[in-house]
Amino acid sequence: MKPSFELLAPAGDMERLEAALRFGADAVYLGGPMLQLRAGSVGFSMEELAAAVQAVHAKGKRIYVAVNAFASNADVDAAADYARALHKMGVDAAIVSDLGLICTLRLAAPDLDVHVSTQANCLNYAAACAYADLGVKRVVLGREMSLDEIRELRKRTPAELELEAFVHGAMCMSYSGRCMISAYLTSRSANKGACTQSCRWTYHLMEEKRPGEYFPVEEDARGTTILSSFDMNCLDFLDQLMDAGVTSFKLEGRMKSPYYVATVTNAYRRRIDALLDGSANVRQLSLLQRELNAASHRPYASGFYFGEMKRHAPDDGVYLQDCNFVGAVRGAADGRIAVELRNRIFEGDRIEILSPNSLGASFVARELADAQGEQVQVASRPGEIYTMACDASVSEGDLLRVRIAKEGEA
């Protein structure tokens, strides 16, 4: 029997969850009110979790809750109650890194599936088998593994143990995300869900005999993030991950925008489907890579899947982005669309459409009008609804973007 493959997308809030589902995710992962590693920025209350479960299951998709912080003594009893509550509301699995919490959740809610988080840095078949013996359903592999190591692990682990791997997004500069920089500089521990992303700050160098003289550590004119890694991009070797035994492909980005989630999910959905139905080709891969370049990212690399970090492109900037997100379609009728504005749109702009229903479609912005129906040359107030003529096929929920002119271009 052929394995089924899952595209797993991040959901930092309901808007990002809806974007992930609309643009093709088979499952979403998110954090609740406790023991998750994005506690400072994104997290659902118990009421919001219940609503998220209903929304996901209504579309026949799956929902996983991160319970992946490393626990202290005071967390253990609360985690047991939390597991029972998650199971009662219908969560499909909990993502856990702490060995004690894995055992606690298995005892408290034996019917709640447990996935071992990448924070547990499972890198070998012996560890994976030990987790399987504890009743774990899935292991999220450590990001330091190569394709060859994954193949070997797959051969020597129970067939029913599922393997998940990250395929796109930011990579923590520390081993399996176990970083102490934030705790050291700000007393906020990354391993307890309070990371301040200190690795991405701008740093200066001071020579020992010249106190008070600070020299910038420069990458380019926009600054430096010398401790921050490249972004992972596995689009062009996703088939090799499939062959190695990975069945769930995870996208990083619970703190990223809905536009980012939609863009990346859409590209990987199309790539997976093309690989499965035999329609994948070089031209489509190029188009999908162009899609990924449309969202903000650091220079791309292939992670450690080939044994060492390999860049996809020259490191010509801290953050790269080919397009600006300008709005979300809130209605379409009679040759006009209503757009909730995010960034300015000018009369005559070439607008690209991000949609699960089409790839590469665009139109020219014409007959712009504000919420009062007054004609304008520029839609300029973010959050307001503007209308415009549109001769392309556009649906409610589609996202609109404008390509950024490169230096030297007209």
TATAWO-V450446 format. One line per field, one symbol per residue. ss: DSSP state (H for helix, E for strand, C for the rest). A space follows every 10 residues. Layout:
ss = ???
This chain:
ss = CCCCCEEEEE CCCHHHHHHH HHCCCCEEEE ECCCCCCCCC CCCCCHHHHH HHHHHHHHCC CEEEEEECCC CCHHHHHHHH HHHHHHHHHC CCEEEECCHH HHHHHHHHCC CCEEEECHHH CCCCHHHHHH HHHCCCCEEE CCCCCCHHHH HHHHHCCCCC CEEEEEEEEE CCCCHHHCCC HHHHHHCCCH HHCCCCCHHH CCCEEECCCC CCCEEECCCE CCECCCCCCC EEECHHHHHH HHHHCCCEEE ECCCCCCHHH HHHHHHHHHH HHHHHHHCCC CHHHHHHHHH HHHCCCECCE ECCCCCCCCC ECCCCCCCCE CCEEEEEEEE EEECCEEEEE ECCCEECCCE EEEEECCECC CEEECEEEEC CCCCECCEEC CCCCEEEEEC CCCCCCCCEE EEECCCCCCC
